[in-house]
Amino acid sequence: MPHWIYVLDVACEGLVAQLTLNGVDVFNEWEGRARQFQAKLNPYIIEGANNLELALTPMTDDEGNPLPLAHAFTVKLIAGEHGADPGPQGVLATFRWDEAAMPVPPGELTGVWGRQFTVPAERAFGRWAWQDAPATPPGEDDARALVALAGEVHGALVARDVDALIALTALKSAELARALDTPLAEIEDGQRELFGELFADPTWRVAPFDPAQLAAVPCAGGRMVRVTDPSGGPALVAATDDRPFAFGFLATRYDSRWTIVR
């Protein structure tokens, strides 16, 4: 059976922007930079109805005044069989924001566009673990469990423990293998290579772990949580002298515990 690829293509300038697919951020721009962005959306595609939603606001200064920047946003979602030209019929959604026709107030993200599209079973990738998680916001026990999960990842980074990181991301790797039609061993080998190179560098260092600096952002209707720093960036950061590294993740309740899935 042919494997389908879903590709997001975005151009953004002078705007704070948030684009979600099925309630999960697939593109963010918080600094108003001019950006061209492309990514495969397969890991967030579900069988049946899928919802793509865009919210925008002008970039402002510290006083809330819009900066004198050009404003532009275009988005296109393309789907097709892997290795084949999808042609015009492969465009599932496209949108160009018109500032004059659709002004948005500064200071708050405002929804400007949404598109629902249907993915049949033969063009999806099976059911994701997060789809069967309870759709409830995290409580105090969940917050403690998410902090503990982030602490496990931090400890593995500090200890340069590749095996621990592979284990902590096992469900994520299994689902990505399905989404991208890639052998699981290939994905895990790529992770081992990446971490092996970083950990072999004598300048490898990991920023201190501070649970008070973690935030939990529910997404996918509460079925997943994105663990971030206070500004929405990756929860954990590290570096070598030549290479920055960030570990951001989404977790879901799976087998009675919070588990990394993206």
For each residue, the residues with C-beta under 8 A, 3 or more apart:
1: 122
2: 81 82 84
3: 81 82 181
4: 42 79 80 81 82 123
5: 40 42 79 80 81 82
6: 40 41 42 45 77 78 79 92
7: 38 39 40 41 77 78 79
8: 19 21 26 27 37 38 39 40 41 75 76 77
9: 37 38 75 76 77 78
10: 19 27 35 36 37 38 73 74 75 76
11: 35 36 37 72 73 74
12: 15 17 27 29 33 34 35 37 72 73
13: 32 33 34 35 69 70 71 72 73
14: 32 34 58 59 67 69 70 71 72
15: 12 29 32 56 57 58 59 71 72 73
16: 29 30 31 32 56 57 58 59 109
17: 12 27 28 29 54 55 56 73
18: 25 27 28 54 55 56 109
19: 8 10 25 26 27 28 52 53 54 55 75
20: 23 24 25 26 51 52 53 219
21: 8 24 26 41 44 45 50 51 52
22: 44 46 50 51 220
23: 20 51 219 220 221
24: 20 21 44 219 220 224 250 262
25: 18 19 20 28 219 226
26: 8 19 20 21 39 41 44
27: 8 10 12 17 18 19 37 39 75
28: 17 18 19 25 232
29: 12 15 16 17 32 33 35
30: 16 231 232
31: 16 59
32: 13 14 15 16 29 58 59 67 69
33: 12 13 29
34: 12 13 14
35: 10 11 12 13 29
36: 10 11
37: 8 9 10 11 12 27
38: 7 8 9 10
39: 7 8 26 27
40: 5 6 7 8 43 179 180
41: 6 7 8 21 26 44 45 77
42: 4 5 6 45 125 179 180
43: 40 128 175 176 179 180 262
44: 21 22 24 26 41 262
45: 6 21 41 42 50 119 124 125 179
46: 22 50 119 124 127 128 131
47: 119 120 121 124 126 127
48: 118 119 124
49: 116 117 118
50: 21 22 45 46 116 117 118 119
51: 20 21 22 23 114 115 116
52: 19 20 21 75 77 93 114 115 116 117
53: 19 20 111 113 114
54: 17 18 19 73 75 95 97 111 112 113 114
55: 17 18 19 109 110 111 112
56: 15 16 17 18 73 97 104 109 110 112
57: 15 16 60 104 105 106 107 108 109 110
58: 14 15 16 32 66 67 69 71 104 106
59: 14 15 16 31 32 66 67 69
60: 57 63 64 65 66 67 106 107
61: 64 65 67
62:
63: 60
64: 60 61 106 107
65: 60 61 106
66: 58 59 60 69 106
67: 14 32 58 59 60 61
68:
69: 13 14 32 58 59 66
70: 13 14
71: 13 14 15 58 97 99
72: 11 12 13 14 15 97
73: 10 11 12 13 15 17 54 56 96 97
74: 10 11 94 95 96 97
75: 8 9 10 19 27 52 54 93 94 95 113
76: 8 9 10 91 93 94 95
77: 6 7 8 9 41 52 91 92 93 94 115 117
78: 6 7 9 86 90 91 92
79: 4 5 6 7 86 90 92 123
80: 4 5 84 85 86 87 90
81: 2 3 4 5 84 86
82: 2 3 4 5 181
83:
84: 2 80 81
85: 80
86: 78 79 80 81 89 90 91
87: 80 90
88: 91
89: 86
90: 78 79 80 86 87
91: 76 77 78 86 88 94
92: 6 77 78 79 115 117
93: 52 75 76 77 115 117
94: 74 75 76 77 91
95: 54 74 75 76 113 115
96: 73 74
97: 54 56 71 72 73 74 102 112 113
98: 101 102
99: 71 102 103
100: 103
101: 98
102: 97 98 99 112
103: 99 100
104: 56 57 58 110 112
105: 57 108 110
106: 57 58 60 64 65 66
107: 57 60 64
108: 57 105
109: 16 18 55 56 57
110: 55 56 57 104 105
111: 53 54 55 114
112: 54 55 56 97 102 104
113: 53 54 75 95 97
114: 51 52 53 54 111
115: 51 52 77 92 93 95
116: 49 50 51 52
117: 49 50 52 77 92 93
118: 48 49 50
119: 45 46 47 48 50 123 124
120: 47 123 124
121: 47 124
122: 1
123: 4 79 119 120
124: 45 46 47 48 119 120 121
125: 42 45 178 179
126: 47 178
127: 46 47 131 132
128: 43 46 131 175 261
129: 132 133 171 175 252 254 259 261
130: 133 220 223 224 250 252 254 261
131: 46 127 128 223
132: 127 129
133: 129 130 223 224 252 253 254
134: 222 223 253
135: 221 222 223
136: 139 222
137: 218 222
138: 142 143 146 216 218 225
139: 136 142 143
140: 143 144
141: 144 145
142: 138 139 145 146 216 225 253 258
143: 138 139 140 146 147 216
144: 140 141 147 148
145: 141 142 148 149 257 258
146: 138 142 143 149 150 214 216 225 227 251 258
147: 143 144 150 151 211 214
148: 144 145 151 152
149: 145 146 152 153 168 227 251 258 259 260
150: 146 147 153 154 209 211 214 227 235 236
151: 147 148 154 155 209 211
152: 148 149 155 156 164 168
153: 149 150 156 157 165 168 235 236 247 249 260
154: 150 151 157 158 206 209 236
155: 151 152 158 159 161 164
156: 152 153 159 161 164 165 168
157: 153 154 160 165 206 236 238 247
158: 154 155 206
159: 155 156 164
160: 157 195 199 204
161: 155 156 164 165
162: 165 166 191 192 195 196 199
163: 166 167
164: 152 155 156 159 161 167 168
165: 153 156 157 161 162 168 169 191 195
166: 162 163 169 170 173 188 191 192
167: 163 164 170
168: 149 152 153 156 164 165 260
169: 165 166 172 173 191 260
170: 166 167 173 174
171: 129 174 175 254 259 260 261
172: 169 175 176 249 260 261 262
173: 166 169 170 176 177 184 187 188 191
174: 170 171 177 178 184
175: 43 128 129 171 172 178 179 261 262
176: 43 172 173 179 180 182 187
177: 173 174 180 181 182 183 184 186 187
178: 125 126 174 175 181
179: 40 42 43 45 125 175 176
180: 40 42 43 176 177 187
181: 3 82 177 178
182: 176 177 186 187
183: 177 186 187
184: 173 174 177 187 188
185: 188 189
186: 177 182 183 189 190
187: 173 176 177 180 182 183 184 190 191
188: 166 173 184 185 191 192
189: 185 186 192 193
190: 186 187 193 194
191: 162 165 166 169 173 187 188 194 195
192: 162 166 188 189 195 196
193: 189 190 196 197
194: 190 191 197 198
195: 160 162 165 191 192 198 199
196: 162 192 193 199 200
197: 193 194 200 201
198: 194 195 201 204 238 240 243 245
199: 160 162 195 196 204
200: 196 197
201: 197 198 204 240 241 242 243
202:
203: 239 240 241 242
204: 160 198 199 201 238 239 240
205: 238 239 240
206: 154 157 158 236 237 238
207: 236 237 238
208:
209: 150 151 154 236
210: 213 214
211: 147 150 151 214
212:
213: 210 229 230
214: 146 147 150 210 211 227 228 229 235
215: 227 228 229 230 232
216: 138 142 143 146 225 226 227 228
217: 225 226 227 228 232
218: 137 138 221 222 224 225
219: 20 23 24 25 222 223 224 225 226 250
220: 22 23 24 130 223 224
221: 23 135 218
222: 134 135 136 137 218 219
223: 130 131 133 134 135 219 220 252
224: 24 130 133 218 219 220 250 251 252 261 262
225: 138 142 146 216 217 218 219 250 251 252 258
226: 25 216 217 219 248 249 250
227: 146 149 150 214 215 216 217 235 248 249 250 251
228: 214 215 216 217 231 232 233 234 235 248
229: 213 214 215 232 233 234 235
230: 213 215
231: 30 228
232: 28 30 215 217 228 229
233: 228 229 237 246 248
234: 228 229 237 246 247 248
235: 150 153 214 227 228 229 247 248 249
236: 150 153 154 157 206 207 209 246 247 248
237: 206 207 233 234 244 245 246 247
238: 157 198 204 205 206 207 244 245 246 247
239: 203 204 205 243 244 245
240: 198 201 203 204 205 243 245
241: 201 203
242: 201 203
243: 198 201 239 240
244: 237 238 239
245: 198 237 238 239 240
246: 233 234 236 237 238
247: 153 157 234 235 236 237 238
248: 226 227 228 233 234 235 236
249: 153 172 226 227 235 260 262
250: 24 130 219 224 225 226 227 260 261 262
251: 146 149 224 225 227 258 259 260 261
252: 129 130 133 223 224 225 258 259 261
253: 133 134 142 256 257 258 259
254: 129 130 133 171 257 258 259 261
255: 259
256: 253
257: 145 253 254
258: 142 145 146 149 225 251 252 253 254
259: 129 149 171 251 252 253 254 255
260: 149 153 168 169 171 172 249 250 251
261: 128 129 130 171 172 175 224 250 251 252 254
262: 24 43 44 172 175 224 249 250
